[in-house]
Amino acid sequence: MGSKSNKIGSKFEDKVKKVCEELKRKKIALIYKVGTEWKIIRGKYGKIVNAFPMGTNFVDFVGVYKGRSISIETKTTENKTSFSLSNIQEEQYEYFKDYEMFGGLGYYIIEFRELKEVYLVESMKVEEFRINATRKSIPIAWFRENAIQLDFDKLNFIEYINV
């Protein structure tokens, strides 16, 4: 993933993080952004010359809502017609399968940046699509039929979490 994609994803994560902070402030839910561990490469005299994220964190956000454990992975695409399944790492699919087996609630929040559309979708619905699909991307029409469209600016995802 290029640095442009990382910057776009970071901006979207920041929007979701602000919503989570507001949910905590209002005592509705406690959902935290999971930090990313970075490998720092230092050059002469200790100056940082490079840095890159280490491994995967599995998901971007974890927390509790109405007594239930919740995990959320955020994704952004500039594609107007589909969301590539390759944007989700194999470890993330596995994490959500295990997480839900133990009673956790797993969701993706996927932003179609160019369309100004954001969808909340249960992780198992994405997994079902992946298993049954003959294609390597999820069409926007699938999201419009199978996911919940959120307000692009408010990101009101908590209203639709099934507890």
Buried (B, 14 or more C-beta within 10 A) or exposed (E): EEEEEEEBBBEBBEBBBEBBEBBBEEEBBEBBBBEEEEEEEEEEEEEEEEEEEEEEBBBBBBBEBEEBBBBBBBBBBEBEEBBEBEBBEEEBBEBBEEBBEEEBBBBBBBBBBEBEBBBBBBBEBBBEBEEEEEEEBBBBEBBEEBBBEBEBEEBEBBEBBEE
